[in-house]
Amino acid sequence: MIMRVKSTTFLTVVLTFFYFFPAVYANFLTNLAKYVLLVLGIIQIANRKKYIKGYNSFIFISIIYQFCIYFISLYRGLAYANFPNFIVVILLGVYLFYLKTSLLYDKEGTVDALYFVFLLFLLWDLFIIILFPSGLYGASSIYGSQYLFGNKNNHTIHILLYLLLSYWKFSYTIRYRKTLLIFSCGLSLLVAFLLGSATTIVSIVIAVAGLLLRSFIRKVEIKAKIVLLSGIILNFIVILGNATFLRPVVEIFGKSMTFTNRSIIWDQTIPYILQKPFLGWGHVDTVTANVMFGYINTHNQFLDSLFLGGAFAFSILMLSLFFLAYTIDKMDSLFDINTMSFFLLALIVKMLFEQIASSHIAWLLMFVIFEYSLFSRNANSKNTFINDKKGVHLYL
């Protein structure tokens, strides 16, 4: 029996694999492959330009945010504002537009391709964690143990993305649907607990809860906008030092109320934000960052946006998140709304303790949430969805 693979699916697999190829193993050949494949992606976009029409707002917002940080850094005269980093922003736009056209041309083939790549990455990550528990190069006093995607805090977005793609694949898969979902949740929890990062564990547990409890939350709608607003308020309450209500959760992981010295970094960052509140400082180098607030970044996405790009960058970040929440709440399926709201909450938890917006993988995660929300509005699979007066409900 010959297995036939569509050209779109194959290109999406190899392009995504090399685009997000782990930096620890990256070299000239892997980078060259990425650029060659992106050129093929541009050709594919040109051939399917009619598919670009539609809801592309989120792609533009993601690119605008990246360019905002770039041009503020250029205005500040920082080394970050160089030509290679300008191209990197362009490449993000190319990749997201390629995925957009591919999803509209062949939704299931594209989702299958993305699922396969991130399943491969997660299994690869698990293999390294088991074989090298102290990291590929041992533990560093600054960065800790380094694994496939960096230290133990840098794996959350990859795992969340894998879970989200599993859920999307689950929505149109007919056979072994429960097995797919249970396997994905089990693998994700295993990797998260082996890594031992409290932030990763909490974020993944929230996402898994959203997937496994979806059938039990049948009459309660969890509004994404309320989740987002509550998360942002909680974020700033914690940053401003009133986090005693989190003590029981913190003590479970054996952490101090400084959140592994994060609160110290936040306290040192705020005065710098107040000095340049509108346009921020730009993307300073790691040496300067260490001098300013004692680490290479602010360990909080909202503070990071305010520091790098001031109120301007922060407003774009808020626009992207509220646009995401609005799109989730417009879905027809009550189960989908609740599940995506759990994913949004997991993302907010991650943002509380880490900065992620400088990473393209984070924008891919938000892009997939956005695209799933759009596709879910028109979901009418004869074997998966049941229509009733309250909308379209997805059952196991």
C-alpha positions in Angstrom: 0.0 0.0 0.0 1.4 3.4 -1.1 0.8 6.3 1.3 0.2 9.5 -0.6 1.2 12.8 1.0 -0.1 16.1 -0.4 2.5 18.6 -1.5 1.0 21.2 0.8 1.2 18.8 3.8 4.8 17.9 3.0 5.9 21.5 2.6 4.2 22.5 5.8 6.0 19.7 7.6 9.5 20.5 6.4 9.0 24.3 6.6 7.7 24.2 10.1 10.4 21.7 11.2 13.3 23.9 10.0 11.6 27.2 10.9 11.4 26.1 14.6 14.4 23.9 14.5 16.0 23.9 18.0 18.7 26.5 18.3 20.9 24.1 20.2 21.4 22.0 17.1 21.0 24.7 14.5 23.8 25.3 12.0 24.5 26.8 8.6 22.7 24.0 6.7 19.5 24.1 8.9 19.3 27.9 8.6 19.9 27.6 4.8 17.1 25.0 4.6 14.8 27.4 6.5 15.4 30.3 4.1 15.0 28.1 1.0 11.8 26.6 2.2 10.4 30.1 3.1 11.1 31.1 -0.5 9.0 28.1 -1.6 6.4 29.3 0.9 6.3 32.7 -0.8 5.8 31.0 -4.2 3.0 29.0 -2.7 1.4 32.1 -1.3 1.6 33.8 -4.7 0.0 30.8 -6.3 -2.8 30.9 -3.8 -3.2 34.6 -3.4 -7.0 34.4 -3.5 -6.9 32.6 -0.2 -5.2 35.6 1.5 -8.5 37.4 1.5 -10.4 37.2 4.7 -9.5 37.6 8.4 -5.8 38.4 8.4 -6.0 41.0 11.2 -4.1 38.9 13.7 -1.2 38.3 11.4 -0.9 42.0 10.9 -1.0 42.7 14.6 1.7 40.2 15.3 4.0 41.7 12.6 3.2 45.3 13.8 4.3 44.3 17.4 7.6 42.9 16.2 8.2 46.0 14.0 7.3 48.2 16.9 10.1 46.8 19.0 12.5 46.9 16.1 11.9 50.5 15.1 12.0 51.7 18.7 15.3 49.9 19.1 16.4 51.7 15.9 15.3 55.0 17.3 17.3 54.3 20.5 20.4 53.4 18.4 20.6 49.8 19.7 22.5 47.0 18.1 19.3 44.9 17.9 18.0 47.1 15.1 20.1 45.4 12.4 19.2 44.1 9.0 19.1 40.4 9.9 16.6 41.1 12.7 14.5 43.1 10.2 14.4 40.1 7.9 13.4 37.9 10.9 10.3 40.0 11.3 9.5 39.7 7.6 9.9 35.9 7.8 7.4 35.7 10.6 4.8 37.4 8.4 5.7 35.1 5.5 5.4 32.0 7.6 2.0 33.0 9.1 0.6 34.0 5.7 1.8 30.7 4.3 -0.1 28.8 7.1 -3.2 31.0 6.5 -3.3 30.1 2.8 -2.6 26.4 3.6 -5.3 26.2 6.1 -7.8 27.7 3.7 -6.6 25.4 0.9 -6.3 22.2 2.9 -7.3 22.6 6.6 -6.9 19.0 7.7 -3.6 18.4 5.8 -2.1 21.5 7.4 -3.2 20.7 10.9 -2.0 17.2 10.5 1.4 18.5 9.4 1.7 20.9 12.3 0.6 18.2 14.7 3.2 15.8 13.4 6.1 18.3 13.7 5.3 19.3 17.3 4.7 15.7 18.3 8.1 15.0 16.9 9.6 17.9 18.8 7.9 16.8 22.1 9.1 13.2 21.8 12.6 14.5 21.0 12.4 16.8 24.0 11.3 13.9 26.2 14.2 11.7 24.9 16.7 14.4 25.9 15.2 15.1 29.3 15.3 11.4 30.2 18.9 10.8 28.8 20.3 14.1 30.1 18.4 15.1 33.3 21.1 17.7 34.1 20.8 19.2 30.6 22.8 18.9 27.4 25.7 20.9 28.8 25.1 20.4 32.6 23.5 23.1 34.8 24.4 26.7 34.3 24.5 29.1 37.3 22.6 31.7 35.3 20.3 29.8 32.9 19.9 26.5 34.7 19.9 23.1 32.8 19.6 23.5 29.0 17.4 21.1 27.1 16.1 21.0 23.5 14.3 24.4 23.8 16.5 26.0 26.4 16.0 25.9 30.2 13.0 24.3 31.8 10.9 27.4 31.6 11.1 27.6 27.8 9.1 24.5 26.9 5.6 25.7 27.9 4.6 27.2 24.6 5.7 24.2 22.6 3.7 21.9 24.8 0.6 24.1 24.7 0.8 24.3 20.9 1.0 20.5 20.7 -2.1 20.2 22.9 -4.0 22.7 20.9 -3.1 21.0 17.6 -4.2 17.7 19.2 -7.6 19.2 20.0 -8.0 20.6 16.5 -7.1 17.2 15.0 -9.5 15.6 17.5 -12.3 17.7 16.2 -12.3 16.1 12.7 -10.8 12.7 13.5 -13.3 9.9 13.4 -11.3 6.9 14.7 -9.4 6.7 18.0 -10.5 10.2 19.0 -10.4 9.5 22.8 -7.1 7.8 22.5 -5.6 10.7 20.6 -6.7 13.2 23.3 -5.7 11.1 26.3 -2.2 10.3 24.7 -1.6 14.0 24.0 -2.6 15.0 27.5 -0.5 12.3 29.1 2.6 13.0 27.0 2.3 16.8 27.7 1.9 16.3 31.5 4.8 13.8 31.5 7.2 16.3 29.9 6.0 19.2 32.1 6.5 17.2 35.3 9.9 15.9 34.2 11.1 19.4 33.5 9.9 20.5 37.0 9.1 24.1 36.1 6.3 25.3 38.3 5.1 27.7 35.6 5.1 25.0 32.9 3.3 22.5 35.2 0.5 25.0 36.1 0.0 26.2 32.5 -0.1 22.6 31.1 -2.4 21.4 33.9 -4.8 24.3 33.1 -4.8 23.4 29.4 -5.3 19.7 30.0 -8.2 20.5 32.4 -9.8 22.4 29.6 -9.5 19.5 27.3 -10.6 16.7 29.7 -13.3 18.6 31.5 -15.0 20.0 28.4 -17.7 17.3 28.5 -18.6 18.1 32.1 -19.0 21.8 31.6 -22.1 21.7 29.5 -24.2 24.7 30.7 -21.6 27.2 31.9 -20.0 29.5 29.4 -16.5 30.7 30.4 -16.1 34.0 28.6 -12.6 34.5 27.2 -12.8 38.3 27.7 -13.5 37.8 31.4 -10.7 35.3 31.7 -8.3 37.7 30.0 -9.3 40.8 32.0 -9.2 38.8 35.3 -5.7 37.5 34.3 -4.4 40.9 33.6 -5.7 42.3 36.9 -4.2 39.4 38.7 -1.0 40.0 36.9 -0.6 43.5 38.1 -1.7 42.6 41.7 1.1 40.1 41.9 3.6 42.5 40.3 2.7 45.2 42.7 3.5 42.9 45.7 0.1 41.8 47.0 0.4 38.1 46.2 -0.2 36.5 49.6 -3.3 34.8 48.3 -1.0 32.7 46.0 1.0 31.4 49.0 -0.7 27.9 49.1 0.0 27.4 45.4 3.6 28.6 45.7 4.3 26.4 48.7 3.2 23.3 46.8 6.2 23.8 44.4 8.5 24.6 47.3 9.0 28.2 46.0 9.4 31.4 48.0 7.0 34.3 47.7 9.6 36.1 45.5 8.7 33.5 42.8 12.4 32.5 42.4 13.5 36.1 42.7 11.1 37.3 39.9 9.5 39.9 42.2 13.0 41.4 42.8 13.4 41.7 39.0 10.0 43.3 38.7 10.7 45.9 41.4 13.9 46.8 39.6 12.2 47.0 36.2 9.3 49.4 37.1 11.5 52.5 37.7 13.0 52.1 34.3 9.6 51.8 32.7 8.5 55.1 34.4 11.6 56.8 33.0 10.5 56.1 29.4 6.8 55.3 29.6 5.7 56.0 26.0 8.3 54.3 23.7 10.3 52.3 26.2 14.0 51.5 26.0 14.1 49.3 23.0 15.6 45.8 22.8 18.7 46.2 25.0 21.5 43.6 24.9 21.8 41.0 27.6 24.7 42.7 29.4 22.8 45.9 29.7 19.7 44.1 30.9 21.7 42.3 33.6 23.0 45.6 34.8 19.5 47.2 34.8 17.4 44.6 36.5 19.6 41.6 37.3 18.6 39.2 34.5 18.4 39.0 30.7 14.7 39.9 30.7 12.0 41.1 33.0 10.4 37.6 33.6 6.9 39.1 32.9 5.4 39.7 29.5 3.4 42.8 30.4 6.4 44.5 32.0 8.6 43.3 29.1 6.4 45.1 26.6 6.3 48.2 28.7 10.1 48.2 29.1 10.9 47.4 25.4 8.2 49.5 23.7 6.5 51.6 26.4 2.7 52.2 26.2 2.8 51.8 22.4 4.0 48.2 22.5 1.9 47.4 25.5 -1.2 48.7 23.6 -0.5 46.4 20.6 0.0 43.4 22.9 -3.3 44.2 24.6 -5.0 44.6 21.3 -3.8 41.1 20.2 -5.0 39.5 23.4 -8.4 41.1 23.4 -8.8 40.4 19.7 -8.1 36.8 20.5 -10.6 36.7 23.3 -13.2 38.4 21.2 -12.8 35.8 18.5 -13.0 33.0 21.0 -16.3 34.3 22.4 -17.8 34.5 18.9 -17.5 30.7 18.4 -20.7 28.7 18.1 -19.6 25.8 20.2 -20.0 26.2 24.0 -17.4 23.5 24.5 -14.9 25.2 22.1 -15.4 28.6 23.9 -14.6 27.0 27.3 -11.7 25.0 26.0 -10.0 27.9 24.2 -10.7 30.1 27.4 -8.6 27.5 29.4 -5.8 27.8 26.8 -6.0 31.6 27.1 -5.7 31.3 30.8 -2.7 29.0 30.5 -1.1 31.6 28.2 -1.8 34.4 30.7 -0.2 32.3 33.5 2.9 31.9 31.3 3.0 35.6 30.7 2.9 36.3 34.4 6.3 34.7 35.0 8.0 34.8 31.6 8.3 37.0 28.6 7.2 35.3 25.4 6.3 37.9 22.8 9.8 38.0 21.4 9.5 34.3 20.5 7.8 33.4 17.1 6.5 30.2 18.6 4.3 32.2 21.0 2.7 34.1 18.1 2.2 30.8 16.3 0.3 29.5 19.3 -1.9 32.6 19.4 -2.4 32.4 15.6 -3.6 28.8 15.9 -6.0 29.7 18.6 -7.3 32.5 16.4 -7.6 30.3 13.3 -9.3 27.5 15.2 -11.8 30.0 16.5 -12.6 31.1 13.0 -12.9 27.6 11.6 -15.0 26.5 14.6 -17.7 29.0 13.6 -18.5 27.0 10.5 -17.9 23.6 12.0 -20.6 21.2 10.9 -19.0 17.8 10.8 -21.6 15.1 10.5 -19.8 12.8 12.9 -18.5 15.3 15.4 -20.9 18.1 16.0 -24.5 18.1 17.2 -26.6 21.2 16.6 -29.1 22.5 19.2 -30.7 25.8 20.1 -27.7 26.9 22.1 -25.2 26.4 19.3 -22.9 23.7 18.1 -21.7 21.3 20.8 -18.7 19.0 20.4 -19.2 15.6 22.1 -16.8 12.8 22.8 
